[in-house]
Amino acid sequence: MFVDYIEVYAKGGDGGAGAVAFRREKYVPRGGPAGGDGGRGGSVILQADQALHTLVDLRYQKHLRAKNGQPGASSDKTGAEGEDLVVRVPVGTLVRDVGTGELLADLAAHGQRVVLARGGMGGRGNARFATAVHRTPRFAEKGEAGEERAASMELRVLADVGLIGYPNAGKSTLLSKISSARPKIADYPFTTLSPVLGVVKAGDDSFVVADIPGLIEGAASGVGLGHEFLRHVMRTRLLVHVVDVSEFSGRDPINDYEAIRRELALYEAGLESKPEIVAANKIDMPGSQARAEALRDALLPQHVPVYNISALTGDGVQALLYAVSARLAQVPPEQPPVADGGAYEEPRRYTARGPRLRDVSISRDGEVFVVVGEGAERLVQRTDLDNEAALRRFYAMLARAGVIGALREAGMSEGDTVRIGDTEFVFAESYNMERG
């Protein structure tokens, strides 16, 4: 089954919690802290694989979850890291954030990888917080939650040449004649319901041709299966527009050509500017010669070459292939678009603990003071707010970063409610280390 669009939910693994533990060796009456760190959560990673040609596997696996990291243990033992979930997708897959529409990645090369949802960092054990002043810290960090994301994946077939045209114009017959591909062929419209690829030899050159299912007027607005077909036109370097010039089509070849060109322009600006060669097909049928000449005369001012062919008998097909090969030599390969945020991030381990805590914005939601900032939100995730020692450290870090002062300037006082991320707590001066 050919599936070229899917939406999934991805969740990175949660980081493991740090441990609170102390040395208990014999003859060491006052052993120090020995709680180990929690393991990092696994990430959801997409990897392009040229052996795949459809997104059908993800149709039945729409929830992608990586493994959680394991908690730390005594004797400074670090918890095991969560296993990454590597999901294979076809080459040519575009990945977007469903909520924002942001382009996350264009997986245009075999083996290319991108992190879809990053795993959370493991919490630090209490051994990490021992100082000359606080020698026996009785708190540890919780692990961070893994990232969550709803993403869409859109497959755009990668081919050198795209065969376009009205249904039943002879595209599938032409592809079967010039390659070993065997698309379904029948004498009725919309026989082909998904793109079919074929490798074509022309002398010493070879190139990949995609049979794009037939377009009709209104395709750019979704008439027929327009959107499903038009997206695959975008990744081709050259278009071969197959036009039925026989009298049996019941349509005018010039009108057919212009209608498809309008649909290309309406779907995406600049798509109609792709290099193009026109194949006037079914030239073996009665009355077709005159209609082909009229089409050639109409396109002459636009400098669009027209080749008379019969996909059924093979007449003129070789000349068309040599023309396509020569034109491809002049057209540079398609460059994949860059993700909206720049070059997207390849899988890697954490090298830093994240953004600065002081970078926050403060607002009010009724009587609640709302703190927004990635650093503050990650801190509250890692803090065990039920542990008094951890809570004091939490307040101290907010105070040193200037967040407590900014909240006071905004009008916060003892007993007021503060929200950071999804967590609300009541401000208590007794926990504020800024006052000594």
N, C-alpha and C positions, 0 to 999 in steps of 0.2 A: 504494500500500500504506500503510495507517495503522499507524504505529509510535509508541507513546506512552511507551516506556521504553527507555533505552539506557545502556550503560556505556562510557566512553572513557578512554584514557590521554593525558594532556596533558603536553608538555615545552616549557618556555620555552627560547629560544635561549641558548647560552653566550656570555658576554662575550668580546670579543677580548683578546688579551694586549697589554700595554704593550710598547713597543720600547726596546731599549738601543742608543743611537746617539749620535754626537758630531759636532759641526760640523767640516766638512773644507774650508771655503772657502780659496781662495788668499789668502795673506798673513795668515791667522789660524792661527798655529802651534799655539796651545793652545785650540782651540775647545771650548766647554762642551758639556754634555749636551744632546741634541736629540731624544731619543726621544719619540714621540707616544703618546697614550693609545689603548687599544683601544676599539672601539665596543660599545655596549650590545647585548645579545641581544634579539631580538624576543619579544613576549609573545603568549600564546594568549588571545584575547578572544572572548567570546560576545556576540552582539548579537541582540536580539529583533526579529523581522520579521513583521509582520501578514500578509504574503503567503504565509507558510508555515503548514501545518496538520498537519504530521507530522514526526517525527524520522527518517524513513526514510533521508535522505541520510547520516546518521551511522552507519547500520547497516553501510555499506561503507567507512567512514572512521573507524575506531575509534582510530587513533593520530594525534594532533594535535601537530605539531611546528612551532615557529616557527624562523625563520632565526637562525643564529649571527651575532654581531658580528664584524667584521673586525679583525685586529691593527693596532696602531699602526705608524707608519713613521718614518723619519728626517725631519729638518727639521721636527720638532714636528707631524707630520701625524697627525691622529686617524683611526682606522679607521672605516669606515662602520658605521652601526647596522644590526642585523638587522631584517628586515621583520617586522612583527607579522602573526600569522595571525588573521584575523577570521572567525569561524564563525557563520553565521546559524542561529538556532533559532526555533521558533514562539513567539509571545506566549503566556504562561501556563506557561513551562517553569521547573520548580524544579530547582536544581542543588545536589547534596550531595557531600561528600567520602565516598568509598566506605569508607575505613578508619575514620573517626570517626563518620560519620553526620551531621556538622555541616552545617547549611543554609548554603550559600555565597551563594545569590542566588535571588530570585524575580523573574524577568523578566516583569513583568506589564504593561509598556507598550511600544509600538512605539518602536524606536530605543534602548531601554535597553541598557546595556553593563556587563559585568563582566569583570575579569581572572581567568582560570581558572588560568594558570600564568605567572608573571612571568619575564621574561628576566633573565639575570645581568648584573651591572655589568661594564663593561670595566675591565681593569687599567690602572693609571697608568704612564706611561712614565718613564724615568729622569730626564727633565728636571724632573719634579715633586719629586724628592728632593734636588735640589741645595741645599746650605746653605753658609754661610760657612765651616763646618768641613769638610764633605764636598762638595767642589766637583765631583768627578767620580764620582758614583754609578754603579756598574757592575751595577746590578740594576733590574728593573722588576717590576710586579705581573702575575700571571696573571689572566685573566678569571674571573669567578665562573661557576659552573654555573647554568643556568636551573632554575627550580623544576620539580618533577615532581609530578604528582597523578593519582590514579585518581578519576574523578568519575562520578556517575550523573546522568542527566537524565530528569526525569519530567514529561511533558506533562499538564497538567490543563486541559481545555477551558474557556475563559472564555465564559460565557453568562449571560444574565439569568435564564432559566428552564430548568429541567431536567425532562424528561419521564421519570418512573420508573414501574416496575410490572413485573409478571410478563411473561415472554415471550408474545407473541401477544395482548397485551391491547389492541393497537390504537394504540400510540404512533406508529409510523411512518406509519400511515394518517392520524392526526390531524395530524402535521407536514406531510404532503403536501397536506392540505386547507387549512391556514392559511398556508402559505408556498410559495415556488417551489422548495424543496428536493424532491428526488426520491429518497428512500431506497428500498432494495429492499423490496418488500412481497410476502409470500406467506403462505399459510395453514399455516405450521408454525413451531414455536418457534425462537428464535435466528436469525431471518432477518437481523437487523441485527447485525453483528459489530464495529462501531466507531461512535463518536458521530457524528451527522450534525447540522449546524447549519443553521438557517433563520431568515431575518429576517421578522418578523410585524408587520403593520400593524393597529392597533386605533384607529380614529378618527384623531386627529392624532398619536397616539403610535406608536412602533415599538420593538421589543425583539427580542433574539436568543434563540432557543429551541434547546436541544440535545436530540436524541433519544438518551437513554442506553440502550444495549442492555439487554435484559431481565435482571432480577435474579431469583434463586431462593433458596429457603431454604438457608442455609449459605454464601451468597456471601461474607460477611465472613471466612470461613475458607478461601476460595479455591475453593469448590465451583463448578463451571462455569467461568466466566471472571470470577468475582466481583471480585477485586482490580483487574483491568483496567478494570472498569466503574465501581466505586464511587469511584475516585479523581476521576472527572470530576464527580461529584455535589458535591464539596466547593467548587467554584468558582462555583456558581450562587447567585443571590440568592433564588430562589423555586422550590419544587418543585411540579410538577403531577403528582399521583399518579393514573395512569390505571388504573382497576380494571374488569375484565371482569365485568359483572353478568348476562351471559347464562347460560342453563342449560347451554349446550353446552360450557362450559369444564370442567365436571366438578369445579369447586372452589367453595368458599364465598367470596364477596367479602370478608366481614369477616375471615376467616382470612388471605386473601391480603394484605389491607391490613396487618394486624398482623405478619405474617411479614416483610414488607419493612421495616417500621418497626424491627423487632428487628435486622435486618441493618445498618441505618444506625447504630444505637446501638452495635452490636458493632464496627463498622469504626473509628469514631472518636467519642469522647465529644463530645456537643453537636451532632453531625450531624443527629440526629433532631429537633433543636429548630429547624431552619430553617423559615421560613414555608412553609405548604403549602395547596394547594387540591386537592380530590379531584374527578376527572372520572369519573363512573359511565358507562362506555362500553358501546356496543351496546344502547342503550335501545330500539332498533327491533326487537329480537329478542323472541319470545314468552316471557312469564314474567319478563322483566327488570325491569318496573316494581316489582313486589313486592320483588325482591331489592335494588333501588336504595333503596327506602324503608327496608328493614331496615338497610342500610349507613348511611343518613343518620341514623336513630335511634341507631345505635351510636356515631356520631361527634359527636352533638349535645352531650354533656357535655364534650367536648374542644374545642368551639367551632371545629371544622374544617368549612369550607363544602364542600358537595357539589353538583356541577352535573351534571344528567343530559344526556348528549350521545350522538350517533351520529356517530362520525368518518367513517363510510361515506356517510351521507346528508347530513351537515352540520347536523342538528337540534341546537339548543342550543349549537353551537360559538361563535357570535358572542357570546352572553351570557357564555360562559366566558372569551373573550378580553378583554372589557371588565372582567371581574372581576380577571383577571390584571394588566391595565394599572393598575387602581386600586390593587391591592395592591403592585405594584412602586413606585408613587409614595410608598409609606410605608416602603419598605425601603431603607436606605442602600447604596451600592455596596460590594462586598467590598473590604476593605483587605488588600493583600498582606502576608504575614508578614515580619518583620524577620529578617535573617540572625542566627544564634546569637551572633556576635561583635559585633552592632550593625549599623549601616548598612554595607553592603559597599562595597569600594573600587572606585571608577571608574578607568578607565585613566588613567595619568599618567606623567610622566617622574620619574626619581629626583631627590629634592631633598636627600637626606642619605645617608651611607654606612652607615647601619644602627645596630643596637643597641650599647650600651656594651660594651667589651671586658671590663670588670671583673665583669660580671654572669654568673658561672659557678657551677657546682656541681661538686665533686670527689668521686669515689668510687674504689673499687678493684675490679678484676675479676681476681682472682688476684694476679699480680705486676704487673699493668698499672694505672697510674694513669689514670683516665678523667676528662677535662674536658668538661663539657657546658655549652654556652652559644652562642647564635646568633652573637654578636660574635666569639668565639674561632674558631668553625667557619668563618665567612666569612673571617677573617684567614688561616687555614691554607690555604683554597682559593686565595687570592690570592698566596700566597708560593711562590716557586720554591725548594723546600728543597734542590735540588741546587746552588744558587748560594750560595757562602759569604757574600757580602756581604748577600744577602737573608735568609739564615739568622740572621746576627747582628742584623739589624734586627728580625726576628721575635721573637728572644729578648728584645731590649731592650723591645719593646712589651709583651710578656707581663710582664716585670719591672716596668715602670712602672705597669701596671694592677693589680699585686699578685697576679697569677696564679702567678708563680714562688714568691713567698713562701708563698702558700696551699698549693702543692704540697709545699714543704719542711715546712710544719707537718703535712701529712698523712703525712710520712715519706719523701718522695722524696729520693734522693741520686744522686750521679754514677753514670751507667751504667744507671739505671732507665728503663723504657719508659713513655712517655706517649702516650695516644690522644686525639686531638681529632677528632671526626667520624669519618671513615673512615680517617684518617691516623695512623700510629704512627711515633714517632721516639724516639731514645735521648737522654736529657738529658745534656748535656755542659757542665760549668762553664766551659770555655774559651770558649764562645759567649755566656755570660751577661754582658751588658754592665752588669748591676747591680753587678758587682764591679770595674768600672772598665775 
